[in-house]
Amino acid sequence: MATGINNTSFTERQLVTFLLGEDEFGADIMDVKEIIRVPEITKVPNAPSYVEGACNLRGNVLPIIDGRTRFSIDRKDKDESSRVIVIDVNGKATGVVVDKVSEVMRVNTADIEEPPMIVKNIDADYLNGVVKLDNGNRLVMLLDVVRALSVSNEKDKNNAYNESVNMNKVFQASADSESIEEEQLVSFLLDNEEYAIGIMRVKEIIRVPQIIKVPNCENYIEGVVSIRNNLLPIISLRAYFGMGHVDINDHTRILVVDMGNFTAGIMVDKISEVLRVPTSIIQPPPKFSAQSGEQLKGIAKLNDGRRMILILEPSELVSADEISAISAGITNQEMNDGENSIEKQILDEEKLVTFKLDMEEYGVKIANVQEINRMTEVTKIPRAPYYIEGIVNLRGNVIPALDLRRLFNLSEKQETDATRIIIVDFDGKRTGIIVDSVSEVLRVEKTLIESPPDILNNGIDSAYVEGVGKLENGKRMILILDISKVLSFS
């Protein structure tokens, strides 16, 4: 089995995926110039509501658009996860603020479906398709970012883009028309130190998949994974640099990197950003030893030296001979055993959509869940049961909306931006269940699910609960609902 990953072909697209609210979007990487932290933004007078303003990006004015406002999602304060994706819009750079950048991924064009006729908050003209991942449990909407960020009419052009470009006067002192030699980097964290690899070496960025251990390897070799029928060795940079072990978490990522003569996955604590750095501020590394000087390509000093980024040279980290030994150390039978263990694990697990009511967490089997929507307009029905909020129109189909708080005799709560309607299907009948917020989709080992006690502490009728999932050594409890009982009114 080969150790490399095939180059992108015409049957694949490479996407930068990101979050806006609860929804995940993907932008073609060819439209993305870079990804930066949210800078200081100067407001632009008389601009459309979705235009945040403009910032100074290395002497050039960058218009900034708020992604949430652009797509009719409630604004929220920017935090540590917020990023600006810089897009090439008709030859001019435009930044769009997103809640979080997820990863860089490759998808087969065969896995891209036509977008539905009606999509909440997003004009269907801005969508190029929908990618269904994890057997349809994860949806990534392909956004035509160039069209979505283009100004829609002449008035907007004058007020939003051209006026922000005129703000060169604000940045006159730093503007420089001469080209600057730059290095584009993907930066990441190990503990509190920031490292980077040149973006031309990074093929993609993925979440951590199932890793198959390889016997008799160096301690920094986590194992191998199979990606698109190719064997990819995984290197833990923490172990390689002699740092303490930490468990894999939601931030852990693997950079698929061209190491010179082969491709490998480099596991890091967290992806920081994609940024351009003038070569003039990159200094040669100090040579404490011959090896350290080779592995470090340079040190970038940003913010007047307050931020230091160690730039690695991937080809000097691990030799091709070591990787060949890894490939020889695992047999096809072990690969098959690893895949079979994954299949067995899936059979021994219950997959749930989890959500919150007050401080309690509940789960519904994903087999019963059709989709999850933001709160929509509900039409009241006279003489309906007290727990029926009314009916909603779901793409031309009328379905009842059940208020789970009322059914469980919980206090009333005002609708918020987090309120969701979970569309469930039981015996061919669809019903919308109104919940405070949706948490996640997760797998729970069946051995961790117990029968519910006769009396639940929160006063909810135990007849509605078919099991209790105990996670994190019992610190996290998920009440798994019996949908047949919850929907018995129908």
Secondary structure, 3 states (H helix, E strand, C coil): CCCCCCCCCCCEEEEEEEEECCEEEEEEHHHEEEEEECCCCECCCCCCCCEEEEEEECCEEEEEEEHHHHCCCCCCCCCCCCEEEEEEECCEEEEEEECEEEEEEEEEHHHEECCCCCCCCCCHHHEEEEEEECCCCEEEEEECHHHHHCCCCHHHHHHHHHHHHHHHHCCCCCCCCCCCCEEEEEEEEECCEEEEEEHHHEEEEEECCCCECCCCCCCCEEEEEEECCEEEEEEEHHHHCCCCCCCCCCCCEEEEEECCCCEEEEEECEEEEEEEEEHHHEECCCCCCHHHHHHEEEEEEECCCCEEEEEECHHHCCCHHHHHHHHHCCCHHHHHHHHHHHHHHHHCEEEEEEEEECCEEEEEEHHHEEEEEECCCCECCCCCCCCEEEEEEECCEEEEEEEHHHHCCCCCCCCCCCCEEEEEEECCEEEEEEECEEEEEEEEEHHHEECCCCCCCCCCCHHHEEEEEEECCCCEEEEEECHHHHCCCC
